[in-house]
């Protein structure tokens, strides 16, 4: 484990303090979850950007050509 010191604005400290008390968690838990979520979001964005570089319109159209051209049976699935 690593110990860090963070300076945050008073309004943000107050908001987080309310949240951790309401959710019954510690500041450490909240900060760890927040950092993990942000790290995951950035990693996902980077992955999708790299994956998009390998995209092929031809392969996409070939795959779409295999999809049946019928209306979904459930009206909630229709555009």
C-alpha positions as CSV (number, residue, x, y, z in Angstrom):
1,X,0.0,0.0,0.0
2,X,1.0,3.6,-0.7
3,X,0.1,6.5,1.5
4,X,-0.6,9.8,-0.3
5,X,-1.6,13.3,0.7
6,X,-4.2,15.0,-1.4
7,X,-5.3,18.7,-1.3
8,X,-8.9,19.2,-2.4
9,X,-11.2,22.2,-2.3
10,X,-13.4,22.6,0.8
11,X,-16.6,22.2,-1.1
12,X,-15.5,18.8,-2.6
13,X,-14.3,17.6,0.8
14,X,-17.7,18.4,2.3
15,X,-19.5,16.7,-0.6
16,X,-17.4,13.5,-0.2
17,X,-17.7,13.6,3.5
18,X,-21.5,13.5,3.2
19,X,-21.3,10.7,0.7
20,X,-19.0,8.4,2.7
21,X,-21.2,8.9,5.8
22,X,-24.4,8.2,3.8
23,X,-22.9,5.1,2.1
24,X,-21.2,3.8,5.3
25,X,-17.7,3.7,3.8
26,X,-14.4,5.2,4.7
27,X,-12.6,7.9,2.8
28,X,-10.0,5.3,1.9
29,X,-12.6,3.1,0.3
30,X,-14.2,6.1,-1.6
31,X,-10.9,7.3,-2.9
32,X,-9.8,3.8,-3.9
33,X,-13.1,3.3,-5.8
34,X,-12.9,6.7,-7.5
35,X,-9.3,6.1,-8.7
36,X,-10.2,2.6,-9.8
37,X,-13.2,3.8,-11.8
38,X,-11.3,6.6,-13.5
39,X,-8.4,4.3,-14.3
40,X,-10.8,1.8,-15.8
41,X,-12.5,4.5,-17.9
42,X,-9.3,5.7,-19.3
43,X,-8.0,2.2,-20.0
44,X,-11.3,1.4,-21.8
45,X,-11.1,4.5,-23.9
46,X,-7.5,3.7,-24.9
47,X,-8.5,0.1,-25.8
48,X,-11.5,1.2,-27.9
49,X,-9.3,3.8,-29.7
50,X,-6.7,1.1,-30.5
51,X,-9.5,-1.4,-31.6
52,X,-11.1,1.2,-33.8
53,X,-7.8,1.6,-35.7
54,X,-8.1,-2.1,-36.8
55,X,-11.7,-1.6,-38.0
56,X,-12.6,-2.4,-41.5
57,X,-15.7,-1.0,-43.2
58,X,-15.7,-4.0,-45.6
59,X,-15.6,-6.6,-42.7
60,X,-18.4,-4.7,-41.0
61,X,-20.6,-4.6,-44.1
62,X,-19.9,-8.3,-44.7
63,X,-21.0,-9.1,-41.1
64,X,-24.1,-7.0,-41.4
65,X,-25.0,-8.7,-44.7
66,X,-25.4,-11.9,-42.7
67,X,-28.0,-10.4,-40.4
68,X,-31.6,-11.2,-41.3
69,X,-33.5,-8.2,-42.6
70,X,-36.7,-8.8,-40.5
71,X,-38.5,-6.8,-37.9
72,X,-37.9,-7.8,-34.3
73,X,-40.8,-9.8,-32.9
74,X,-41.1,-7.5,-29.8
75,X,-42.1,-3.9,-30.6
76,X,-39.9,-2.6,-27.8
77,X,-36.8,-3.8,-29.8
78,X,-37.8,-1.7,-32.8
79,X,-36.4,1.8,-33.7
